[in-house]
Amino acid sequence: MPADTLTMTTGLTLGAILTVVGLLISFFVWRRKGLAYGLRGVAWSLLPLVAGLLGLMTIIWQAVVGIVGILVGLIFNPLVWAGVALGGLMVVLYVASGFMKAKGIGVKPGARPQDKARARTEGEGTPAAGAAPPAAGQVNAAQPKKAKAPAADDDFGDIEALLRKRGIE
């Protein structure tokens, strides 16, 4: 790897070279697209020279060397590729389990929230607590009255009916 730091002269030289290349490109852009685009190119072309004159080229150089080092380490490291493969497997398993839960595949009966809500609305086959039915043989026995649900607010009645219709409680 090249040196991690640049001297002031090296940074200024590198900035000047990049500025000259940028000015050449800006000239061709000016000829092709017009003065406004050419001037914008000149402005951007002066940025490396400014960085060299301010002594910031060393910082920029260290950042570039660091990023290239990280990328090279990622590309040529088998442990990193194992991590990438496991990350991909993780995403595939997570998505597959979401589809399976939605379709009810591989889920124990009653484990899904929809099944629990449906069981509550159907009463799970148990008789409701209340008065016992009249004995057989009694004529005109008073029928037990069903317990009325507490009076719901009119604003929420429509919403509750819609939720019950959809099987949501």
Residue frames as a rotation matrix with the C-alpha (Angstrom) as fourth column:
MET 1
0.579 0.815 0.000 0.00
0.815 -0.579 0.000 0.00
0.000 0.000 -1.000 0.00
PRO 2
0.014 -0.552 0.834 1.18
0.383 -0.767 -0.515 3.54
0.924 0.326 0.200 -0.59
ALA 3
-0.879 -0.426 -0.213 2.13
0.368 -0.326 -0.871 5.75
0.301 -0.844 0.443 2.29
ASP 4
-0.053 0.919 -0.392 -0.68
0.998 0.062 0.011 6.76
0.035 -0.390 -0.920 4.62
THR 5
0.485 0.189 -0.854 0.34
0.384 -0.923 0.014 10.41
-0.785 -0.335 -0.521 4.74
LEU 6
0.445 -0.321 0.836 1.37
0.808 -0.259 -0.529 12.93
0.386 0.911 0.144 2.13
THR 7
-0.531 -0.612 -0.586 3.74
0.744 -0.668 0.024 15.81
-0.406 -0.423 0.810 2.51
MET 8
0.173 0.590 -0.789 2.45
0.112 -0.808 -0.579 19.30
-0.979 0.012 -0.206 1.84
THR 9
-0.449 -0.422 -0.788 4.29
-0.699 -0.384 0.604 19.41
-0.557 0.821 -0.123 -1.48
THR 10
-0.984 0.099 0.148 2.95
0.161 0.850 0.502 16.05
-0.076 0.518 -0.852 -2.59
GLY 11
-0.215 0.969 -0.119 -0.62
0.754 0.088 -0.651 17.02
-0.621 -0.230 -0.750 -1.65
LEU 12
0.120 0.199 -0.973 -0.30
-0.283 -0.932 -0.226 20.33
-0.952 0.302 -0.056 -3.50
THR 13
-0.768 -0.465 -0.441 1.11
-0.558 0.146 0.817 18.56
-0.315 0.873 -0.372 -6.57
LEU 14
-0.812 0.527 0.253 -1.67
0.559 0.826 0.072 15.98
-0.171 0.200 -0.965 -6.55
GLY 15
0.075 0.864 -0.497 -4.29
0.501 -0.464 -0.731 18.74
-0.862 -0.194 -0.468 -6.17
ALA 16
-0.149 -0.202 -0.968 -2.77
-0.587 -0.770 0.251 20.71
-0.796 0.605 -0.004 -9.06
ILE 17
-0.975 -0.214 -0.060 -2.72
-0.180 0.605 0.775 17.65
-0.130 0.767 -0.629 -11.35
LEU 18
-0.490 0.862 0.128 -6.36
0.806 0.504 -0.309 16.86
-0.331 -0.048 -0.942 -10.57
THR 19
0.141 0.518 -0.843 -7.30
0.120 -0.855 -0.505 20.51
-0.983 -0.030 -0.183 -11.16
VAL 20
-0.569 -0.408 -0.714 -5.60
-0.637 -0.332 0.696 20.55
-0.521 0.851 -0.071 -14.59
VAL 21
-0.946 0.279 0.162 -7.45
0.323 0.823 0.467 17.37
-0.003 0.494 -0.870 -15.59
GLY 22
-0.149 0.949 -0.278 -10.72
0.785 -0.058 -0.617 18.90
-0.602 -0.310 -0.736 -14.39
LEU 23
-0.046 0.081 -0.996 -10.08
-0.283 -0.957 -0.065 22.13
-0.958 0.279 0.067 -16.31
LEU 24
-0.911 -0.287 -0.297 -9.47
-0.369 0.238 0.899 20.16
-0.187 0.928 -0.323 -19.52
ILE 25
-0.668 0.736 0.109 -12.74
0.743 0.668 0.045 18.31
-0.040 0.111 -0.993 -19.05
SER 26
0.024 0.680 -0.733 -14.49
0.491 -0.646 -0.584 21.60
-0.871 -0.346 -0.350 -18.27
PHE 27
-0.560 -0.288 -0.777 -13.18
-0.473 -0.659 0.585 23.10
-0.680 0.695 0.233 -21.52
PHE 28
-0.978 0.191 -0.083 -14.71
0.044 0.577 0.816 20.29
0.204 0.794 -0.572 -23.55
VAL 29
-0.333 0.901 -0.277 -17.96
0.898 0.214 -0.384 20.55
-0.287 -0.377 -0.881 -21.59
TRP 30
-0.168 0.220 -0.961 -18.04
0.023 -0.974 -0.227 24.32
-0.985 -0.060 0.159 -22.28
ARG 31
-0.818 -0.203 -0.538 -17.59
-0.505 -0.192 0.841 23.71
-0.274 0.960 0.054 -26.01
ARG 32
-0.876 0.468 -0.122 -20.29
0.335 0.769 0.545 21.05
0.348 0.436 -0.830 -26.10
LYS 33
-0.130 0.899 -0.419 -22.97
0.977 0.187 0.098 22.37
0.166 -0.397 -0.903 -23.67
GLY 34
0.522 0.334 0.785 -22.26
0.333 -0.927 0.173 26.06
0.785 0.171 -0.595 -23.20
LEU 35
-0.282 -0.719 0.636 -20.66
-0.226 -0.594 -0.772 28.58
0.933 -0.361 0.005 -20.88
ALA 36
0.343 0.476 0.810 -22.87
-0.878 -0.145 0.457 27.88
0.335 -0.868 0.368 -17.83
TYR 37
0.996 0.017 -0.083 -21.92
0.006 0.964 0.265 24.20
0.085 -0.264 0.961 -17.75
GLY 38
0.302 -0.953 0.040 -18.27
0.449 0.105 -0.887 25.04
0.841 0.285 0.459 -18.42
LEU 39
-0.159 -0.332 0.930 -18.13
-0.570 -0.738 -0.361 27.50
0.807 -0.587 -0.072 -15.51
ARG 40
0.722 0.445 0.529 -19.70
-0.690 0.407 0.599 24.97
0.051 -0.798 0.601 -13.18
GLY 41
0.849 -0.472 -0.237 -17.03
0.398 0.867 -0.300 22.46
0.347 0.161 0.924 -14.28
VAL 42
-0.046 -0.886 0.462 -14.27
0.073 -0.464 -0.883 25.01
0.996 -0.007 0.087 -13.57
ALA 43
0.211 0.191 0.959 -15.67
-0.868 -0.415 0.273 25.57
0.450 -0.890 0.078 -10.08
TRP 44
0.952 0.164 0.258 -15.59
-0.269 0.851 0.450 21.86
-0.146 -0.498 0.855 -9.32
SER 45
0.640 -0.766 -0.068 -12.18
0.439 0.436 -0.786 21.51
0.631 0.473 0.615 -10.92
LEU 46
0.007 -0.652 0.758 -10.68
-0.408 -0.694 -0.593 24.02
0.913 -0.305 -0.271 -8.48
LEU 47
0.821 0.429 0.376 -11.70
-0.502 0.230 0.834 21.92
0.271 -0.874 0.404 -5.48
PRO 48
0.756 -0.584 -0.295 -8.61
0.627 0.776 0.069 19.60
0.189 -0.236 0.953 -5.48
LEU 49
-0.140 -0.830 0.539 -6.27
0.460 -0.537 -0.707 22.61
0.877 0.149 0.457 -5.71
VAL 50
0.236 0.315 0.919 -8.04
-0.622 -0.677 0.392 24.26
0.746 -0.665 0.036 -2.79
ALA 51
0.991 0.135 -0.015 -7.70
-0.082 0.684 0.725 21.05
0.108 -0.717 0.689 -0.77
GLY 52
0.392 -0.917 -0.072 -3.98
0.803 0.379 -0.459 20.89
0.448 0.122 0.886 -1.62
LEU 53
-0.217 -0.473 0.854 -3.38
0.055 -0.880 -0.473 24.52
0.975 -0.056 0.217 -0.66
LEU 54
0.406 0.454 0.793 -5.22
-0.741 -0.345 0.576 24.10
0.535 -0.822 0.196 2.64
GLY 55
-0.653 -0.726 0.218 -3.29
-0.732 0.530 -0.428 20.94
0.195 -0.439 -0.877 3.49
LEU 56
0.119 0.809 0.576 -6.45
-0.813 0.413 -0.411 18.81
-0.570 -0.420 0.706 3.39
MET 57
0.311 -0.023 -0.950 -5.14
-0.807 0.521 -0.277 16.51
0.501 0.853 0.144 0.68
THR 58
-0.790 -0.612 -0.043 -3.50
-0.473 0.652 -0.593 14.31
0.391 -0.448 -0.804 3.36
ILE 59
-0.514 0.684 0.518 -6.87
-0.492 0.259 -0.831 13.75
-0.703 -0.682 0.203 5.03
ILE 60
0.479 0.696 -0.535 -8.51
-0.834 0.171 -0.525 12.97
-0.274 0.698 0.662 1.70
TRP 61
-0.117 -0.624 -0.772 -5.66
-0.737 0.576 -0.354 10.61
0.666 0.527 -0.527 0.82
GLN 62
-0.906 -0.215 0.364 -6.00
-0.418 0.585 -0.695 8.78
-0.064 -0.782 -0.620 4.17
ALA 63
-0.046 0.969 0.242 -9.75
-0.627 0.160 -0.763 8.40
-0.778 -0.187 0.600 3.63
VAL 64
0.497 0.204 -0.843 -9.25
-0.850 0.310 -0.426 6.97
0.175 0.929 0.327 0.14
VAL 65
-0.498 -0.754 -0.428 -6.52
-0.586 0.657 -0.474 4.57
0.639 0.015 -0.769 1.31
GLY 66
-0.771 0.256 0.583 -8.72
-0.473 0.383 -0.794 3.48
-0.427 -0.888 -0.174 4.24
ILE 67
0.295 0.952 -0.084 -11.77
-0.735 0.170 -0.656 2.83
-0.610 0.255 0.750 2.07
VAL 68
0.312 -0.261 -0.914 -9.74
-0.783 0.473 -0.403 0.91
0.538 0.841 -0.057 -0.51
GLY 69
-0.765 -0.642 0.060 -8.16
-0.542 0.590 -0.598 -1.14
0.349 -0.490 -0.799 2.30
ILE 70
-0.405 0.705 0.582 -11.57
-0.549 0.322 -0.772 -2.02
-0.731 -0.632 0.256 3.73
LEU 71
0.556 0.662 -0.503 -12.93
-0.787 0.226 -0.573 -3.01
-0.266 0.715 0.647 0.32
VAL 72
-0.068 -0.658 -0.750 -9.89
-0.707 0.562 -0.430 -5.15
0.704 0.501 -0.503 -0.48
GLY 73
-0.871 -0.239 0.430 -10.21
-0.489 0.517 -0.703 -6.79
-0.055 -0.822 -0.567 2.94
LEU 74
-0.019 0.952 0.307 -13.87
-0.642 0.224 -0.733 -7.51
-0.766 -0.211 0.607 2.30
ILE 75
0.527 0.260 -0.809 -13.35
-0.844 0.269 -0.464 -8.92
0.097 0.927 0.361 -1.16
PHE 76
-0.029 -0.687 -0.726 -10.47
-0.507 0.636 -0.582 -11.29
0.862 0.351 -0.367 -0.37
ASN 77
-0.741 -0.206 0.639 -11.54
-0.671 0.268 -0.692 -12.48
-0.029 -0.941 -0.336 3.10
PRO 78
-0.642 0.512 -0.571 -13.42
0.052 0.772 0.633 -15.82
0.765 0.377 -0.523 3.13
LEU 79
-0.706 0.405 -0.581 -14.88
0.678 0.151 -0.719 -15.11
-0.204 -0.902 -0.382 6.56
VAL 80
-0.683 0.465 -0.564 -16.57
-0.392 -0.884 -0.255 -12.01
-0.617 0.047 0.786 5.17
TRP 81
-0.596 0.464 -0.656 -18.11
-0.647 0.207 0.734 -14.06
0.476 0.861 0.177 2.36
ALA 82
-0.699 0.367 -0.614 -19.34
0.541 0.833 -0.118 -16.59
0.469 -0.414 -0.780 4.92
GLY 83
-0.694 0.434 -0.574 -21.00
0.326 -0.521 -0.789 -13.71
-0.642 -0.735 0.220 6.76
VAL 84
-0.640 0.459 -0.616 -22.59
-0.738 -0.591 0.326 -12.46
-0.215 0.663 0.717 3.54
ALA 85
-0.651 0.380 -0.657 -23.91
-0.169 0.772 0.613 -15.96
0.740 0.510 -0.439 2.79
LEU 86
-0.676 0.398 -0.620 -25.35
0.734 0.441 -0.517 -16.35
0.068 -0.804 -0.591 6.29
GLY 87
-0.713 0.425 -0.557 -26.93
-0.141 -0.866 -0.480 -12.91
-0.687 -0.264 0.677 6.06
GLY 88
-0.613 0.483 -0.625 -28.62
-0.739 -0.073 0.669 -13.90
0.278 0.872 0.402 2.80
LEU 89
-0.643 0.358 -0.677 -29.80
0.322 0.928 0.185 -17.18
0.694 -0.099 -0.713 4.32
MET 90
-0.790 0.329 -0.517 -31.19
0.465 -0.229 -0.855 -15.25
-0.400 -0.916 0.028 7.29
VAL 91
-0.638 0.557 -0.531 -33.25
-0.633 -0.773 -0.051 -12.99
-0.439 0.304 0.846 5.03
VAL 92
-0.560 0.419 -0.714 -34.58
-0.494 0.523 0.694 -15.94
0.665 0.742 -0.086 2.99
LEU 93
-0.704 0.275 -0.655 -35.59
0.578 0.759 -0.301 -17.85
0.414 -0.591 -0.693 6.14
TYR 94
-0.784 0.407 -0.468 -37.31
0.143 -0.616 -0.775 -14.81
-0.604 -0.675 0.425 7.63
VAL 95
-0.545 0.585 -0.600 -39.33
-0.830 -0.474 0.292 -14.12
-0.113 0.658 0.745 4.47
ALA 96
-0.581 0.310 -0.752 -40.22
-0.175 0.855 0.488 -17.81
0.795 0.415 -0.443 4.05
SER 97
-0.787 0.297 -0.540 -41.44
0.616 0.405 -0.675 -18.04
0.018 -0.865 -0.502 7.66
GLY 98
-0.711 0.557 -0.430 -43.63
-0.340 -0.807 -0.483 -14.98
-0.616 -0.197 0.763 7.11
PHE 99
-0.438 0.548 -0.713 -45.28
-0.801 0.122 0.586 -16.61
0.408 0.828 0.386 4.09
MET 100
-0.658 0.156 -0.736 -45.71
0.237 0.971 -0.006 -19.86
0.714 -0.179 -0.677 6.03
LYS 101
-0.847 0.360 -0.390 -47.35
0.348 -0.178 -0.920 -18.08
-0.401 -0.916 0.025 8.98
ALA 102
-0.596 0.636 -0.490 -49.70
-0.706 -0.706 -0.058 -16.20
-0.383 0.312 0.870 6.67
LYS 103
-0.253 0.471 -0.845 -50.80
-0.705 0.508 0.494 -19.44
0.662 0.721 0.204 4.96
GLY 104
0.512 0.453 0.730 -50.96
-0.851 0.384 0.358 -21.46
-0.118 -0.804 0.582 8.20
ILE 105
0.677 -0.366 -0.638 -48.29
-0.065 0.834 -0.547 -23.92
0.733 0.412 0.541 7.04
GLY 106
-0.211 -0.836 -0.507 -46.18
0.485 0.360 -0.797 -25.39
0.849 -0.414 0.330 9.84
VAL 107
-0.618 0.108 0.779 -48.20
-0.609 -0.693 -0.386 -23.63
0.498 -0.713 0.494 12.54
LYS 108
-0.922 0.310 -0.234 -49.82
0.388 0.753 -0.532 -25.53
0.011 -0.581 -0.814 15.40
PRO 109
-0.154 0.943 0.295 -53.62
0.585 -0.153 0.796 -25.27
0.796 0.295 -0.528 15.47
GLY 110
0.754 0.569 -0.328 -54.77
0.615 -0.436 0.657 -22.30
0.231 -0.697 -0.679 17.53
ALA 111
-0.043 -0.861 -0.507 -51.35
0.885 -0.268 0.380 -20.65
-0.463 -0.432 0.774 17.56
ARG 112
-0.651 -0.178 0.738 -52.22
0.613 -0.696 0.373 -17.99
0.447 0.696 0.563 15.00
PRO 113
-0.910 0.322 -0.262 -53.92
-0.057 -0.721 -0.691 -14.81
-0.411 -0.614 0.674 16.27
GLN 114
-0.513 0.765 -0.388 -56.71
-0.770 -0.210 0.603 -15.31
0.380 0.608 0.697 13.69
ASP 115
-0.352 0.360 -0.864 -57.47
0.195 0.931 0.308 -18.75
0.915 -0.060 -0.398 15.15
LYS 116
-0.799 0.022 -0.601 -57.69
0.600 -0.030 -0.799 -17.38
-0.036 -0.999 0.011 18.69
ALA 117
-0.809 0.532 -0.249 -60.04
-0.500 -0.847 -0.183 -14.60
-0.308 -0.024 0.951 17.61
ARG 118
-0.369 0.684 -0.630 -62.23
-0.580 0.360 0.731 -17.07
0.727 0.634 0.264 15.69
ALA 119
-0.516 0.141 -0.845 -62.39
0.527 0.830 -0.184 -19.39
0.675 -0.540 -0.503 18.71
ARG 120
-0.908 0.191 -0.372 -63.51
0.223 -0.530 -0.818 -16.51
-0.353 -0.826 0.439 20.95
THR 121
-0.608 0.715 -0.345 -66.31
-0.790 -0.586 0.179 -15.52
-0.074 0.382 0.921 18.56
GLU 122
-0.201 0.532 -0.823 -67.50
-0.400 0.722 0.564 -19.10
0.894 0.442 0.068 18.10
GLY 123
0.462 0.405 0.789 -67.47
-0.863 0.001 0.505 -19.78
0.203 -0.914 0.350 21.85
GLU 124
-0.568 -0.813 -0.124 -65.18
-0.784 0.581 -0.219 -22.81
0.250 -0.028 -0.968 21.45
GLY 125
-0.299 0.520 -0.800 -68.21
-0.116 0.813 0.571 -25.13
0.947 0.264 -0.183 21.74
THR 126
-0.848 0.029 -0.529 -68.81
0.516 0.272 -0.812 -24.54
0.121 -0.962 -0.246 25.47
PRO 127
0.189 0.972 0.138 -72.24
0.836 -0.233 0.497 -23.51
0.515 0.021 -0.857 26.72
ALA 128
-0.323 -0.235 0.917 -72.60
-0.094 -0.956 -0.278 -19.99
0.942 -0.176 0.287 27.95
ALA 129
-0.861 0.020 -0.507 -72.88
0.501 0.199 -0.842 -19.49
0.085 -0.980 -0.182 31.68
GLY 130
-0.654 0.709 0.264 -76.41
-0.647 -0.705 0.290 -18.63
0.392 0.019 0.920 32.67
ALA 131
-0.057 0.739 0.671 -79.72
-0.847 0.320 -0.424 -20.17
-0.528 -0.593 0.608 33.69
ALA 132
-0.847 -0.187 0.497 -80.29
-0.004 0.938 0.346 -23.82
-0.531 0.291 -0.796 32.91
PRO 133
-0.722 0.641 -0.261 -82.87
-0.420 -0.106 0.901 -24.65
0.550 0.760 0.346 30.25
PRO 134
-0.028 0.785 0.619 -86.32
-0.994 0.043 -0.099 -25.57
-0.105 -0.618 0.779 31.58
ALA 135
-0.681 -0.179 0.710 -86.91
-0.282 0.959 -0.029 -29.16
-0.675 -0.219 -0.704 32.42
ALA 136
-0.862 0.397 -0.316 -88.68
-0.205 0.297 0.933 -31.26
0.464 0.868 -0.175 29.85
GLY 137
-0.407 0.800 -0.441 -92.37
0.824 0.530 0.201 -31.47
0.395 -0.281 -0.875 30.63
GLN 138
-0.407 0.285 -0.868 -92.80
0.489 -0.734 -0.471 -27.97
-0.771 -0.616 0.159 31.91
VAL 139
0.050 0.527 0.848 -95.34
0.982 -0.179 0.054 -26.15
0.181 0.830 -0.527 29.83
ASN 140
0.633 0.207 0.746 -94.96
0.323 -0.946 -0.011 -22.46
0.704 0.248 -0.666 29.11
ALA 141
0.427 -0.592 -0.683 -91.93
0.826 -0.052 0.562 -22.22
-0.368 -0.804 0.467 31.25
ALA 142
0.882 -0.157 -0.443 -90.26
-0.215 -0.973 -0.083 -18.87
-0.419 0.168 -0.892 31.14
GLN 143
0.696 -0.681 0.227 -87.49
0.582 0.351 -0.734 -18.94
0.420 0.643 0.640 28.63
PRO 144
0.229 -0.681 -0.696 -84.15
0.730 -0.352 0.586 -17.73
-0.644 -0.642 0.416 30.02
LYS 145
0.989 0.098 -0.112 -83.30
0.018 -0.827 -0.562 -14.30
-0.148 0.553 -0.820 28.75
LYS 146
0.335 -0.913 0.234 -80.05
0.860 0.195 -0.472 -13.84
0.386 0.359 0.850 26.99
ALA 147
0.222 -0.357 -0.907 -77.74
0.623 -0.664 0.414 -11.40
-0.750 -0.657 0.075 28.67
LYS 148
0.923 0.122 0.364 -77.59
0.362 -0.590 -0.721 -8.25
0.127 0.798 -0.589 26.63
ALA 149
-0.098 -0.989 0.112 -74.26
0.935 -0.130 -0.330 -6.83
0.341 0.072 0.937 25.78
PRO 150
-0.137 0.025 -0.990 -73.53
0.616 -0.781 -0.105 -3.53
-0.776 -0.625 0.092 27.46
ALA 151
0.844 0.530 0.078 -74.81
0.408 -0.542 -0.735 -0.62
-0.347 0.652 -0.674 25.46
ALA 152
-0.192 -0.940 0.282 -72.12
0.922 -0.074 0.381 0.37
-0.337 0.333 0.881 23.02
ASP 153
-0.224 0.013 -0.975 -71.53
-0.060 -0.998 0.000 3.89
-0.973 0.058 0.224 21.95
ASP 154
0.764 0.624 0.166 -73.18
0.133 0.100 -0.986 4.58
-0.632 0.775 -0.006 18.59
ASP 155
0.543 -0.622 -0.565 -69.92
-0.827 -0.513 -0.230 5.83
-0.147 0.592 -0.793 17.13
PHE 156
-0.516 -0.831 0.209 -68.18
-0.801 0.554 0.226 2.55
-0.303 -0.051 -0.952 17.83
GLY 157
0.188 0.682 0.707 -71.09
-0.292 0.726 -0.623 0.25
-0.938 -0.089 0.335 16.94
ASP 158
0.913 0.142 -0.382 -70.41
-0.397 0.095 -0.913 0.42
-0.093 0.985 0.143 13.23
ILE 159
0.046 -0.983 -0.178 -66.71
-0.931 0.023 -0.364 -0.11
0.362 0.183 -0.914 13.74
GLU 160
-0.428 -0.170 0.887 -67.31
-0.662 0.728 -0.180 -3.12
-0.615 -0.664 -0.424 16.01
ALA 161
0.601 0.712 0.363 -69.71
-0.216 0.582 -0.784 -4.64
-0.770 0.393 0.503 13.49
LEU 162
0.746 -0.395 -0.536 -67.16
-0.601 -0.055 -0.797 -4.22
0.285 0.917 -0.278 10.72
LEU 163
-0.318 -0.914 0.250 -64.42
-0.938 0.265 -0.223 -5.78
0.138 -0.306 -0.942 12.84
ARG 164
-0.128 0.348 0.929 -66.66
-0.453 0.812 -0.367 -8.73
-0.882 -0.468 0.054 13.77
LYS 165
0.861 0.474 -0.185 -67.51
-0.346 0.277 -0.897 -9.22
-0.374 0.836 0.402 10.10
ARG 166
0.446 -0.790 -0.422 -63.79
-0.673 0.015 -0.739 -9.45
0.590 0.613 -0.525 9.31
GLY 167
0.705 -0.142 -0.695 -63.12
0.378 0.905 0.197 -11.81
0.601 -0.402 0.691 12.23
ILE 168
-0.461 -0.863 0.208 -61.13
0.310 -0.376 -0.873 -9.28
0.831 -0.338 0.441 14.23
GLU 169
0.657 0.692 -0.300 -61.81
0.525 -0.134 0.840 -8.62
0.541 -0.710 -0.451 17.89
